[in-house]
Amino acid sequence: MPIYEYRCAKCETTFDVLRSMSEADKPIACDECGSKKTKRALSKCYSTSGGKAVAGTGGGCGGGGNCSGCGGSCSHSKN
């Protein structure tokens, strides 16, 4: 089961919940204030392939932080 991140519109608290994909967008009460004015947030993730091709990246380094495929010329390598 995936972990989803939610943000409360009332108190601006961000919290994580382990729930099924079918329930991901269903209303959920805020951990802090109990409000149901919450929305699923975009979660940040990081992955690396050790310089190997990864399915679905479309070539290059795929933005995973390892720029061996693009020689460090991609935009995220400049951060």
PLY file of the C-alpha trace (Angstrom):
ply
format ascii 1.0
element vertex 79
property float x
property float y
property float z
element edge 78
property int vertex1
property int vertex2
end_header
0.00 0.00 0.00
1.39 3.44 -0.91
1.93 6.36 1.44
0.16 9.55 0.33
0.87 13.08 1.48
-2.04 15.42 2.26
-2.26 19.13 3.09
-4.97 20.73 5.21
-6.50 23.95 3.82
-7.62 25.06 7.30
-4.44 24.73 9.42
-1.90 24.14 6.58
-0.57 20.97 8.23
1.01 18.37 5.94
0.62 14.72 6.93
1.21 11.24 5.48
-1.30 8.40 5.32
-0.85 4.77 4.32
-3.93 3.91 2.23
-4.94 2.01 -0.87
-4.80 3.62 -4.33
-8.58 3.39 -4.61
-8.90 5.60 -1.50
-6.16 8.09 -2.41
-8.49 10.93 -3.42
-11.30 10.23 -0.95
-11.81 12.81 1.83
-9.68 12.36 4.92
-9.60 14.29 8.19
-6.53 16.33 9.11
-4.37 14.76 11.81
-3.94 18.13 13.52
-7.32 19.92 13.47
-9.78 17.28 12.22
-10.91 19.35 9.22
-11.92 17.45 6.09
-10.72 20.32 3.88
-7.66 18.35 2.82
-6.13 17.64 -0.57
-3.61 15.11 -1.71
-0.27 16.85 -2.27
2.48 16.10 -4.74
5.15 14.18 -2.91
8.82 14.56 -3.71
10.81 11.46 -4.45
14.38 10.69 -5.42
15.73 7.76 -7.34
19.03 6.81 -8.82
19.97 4.16 -11.31
23.71 3.97 -10.77
24.24 5.25 -14.32
22.23 2.42 -15.90
19.24 2.92 -18.19
15.93 2.90 -16.37
12.68 1.98 -18.12
10.47 4.96 -18.79
13.12 7.67 -18.52
13.34 8.29 -22.26
17.14 8.29 -22.23
19.63 10.57 -20.53
19.92 10.53 -16.80
16.15 10.72 -16.20
16.50 13.45 -13.59
17.45 11.00 -10.87
20.49 12.88 -9.68
23.05 10.74 -11.47
24.14 12.66 -14.58
26.44 10.06 -16.08
23.99 9.64 -18.99
23.78 13.33 -19.88
27.26 14.44 -18.83
25.85 16.88 -16.31
24.14 19.02 -18.95
20.58 18.61 -17.70
18.84 21.35 -15.71
18.69 19.48 -12.38
22.48 19.01 -12.29
22.87 22.76 -11.90
20.94 22.88 -8.60
0 1
1 2
2 3
3 4
4 5
5 6
6 7
7 8
8 9
9 10
10 11
11 12
12 13
13 14
14 15
15 16
16 17
17 18
18 19
19 20
20 21
21 22
22 23
23 24
24 25
25 26
26 27
27 28
28 29
29 30
30 31
31 32
32 33
33 34
34 35
35 36
36 37
37 38
38 39
39 40
40 41
41 42
42 43
43 44
44 45
45 46
46 47
47 48
48 49
49 50
50 51
51 52
52 53
53 54
54 55
55 56
56 57
57 58
58 59
59 60
60 61
61 62
62 63
63 64
64 65
65 66
66 67
67 68
68 69
69 70
70 71
71 72
72 73
73 74
74 75
75 76
76 77
77 78
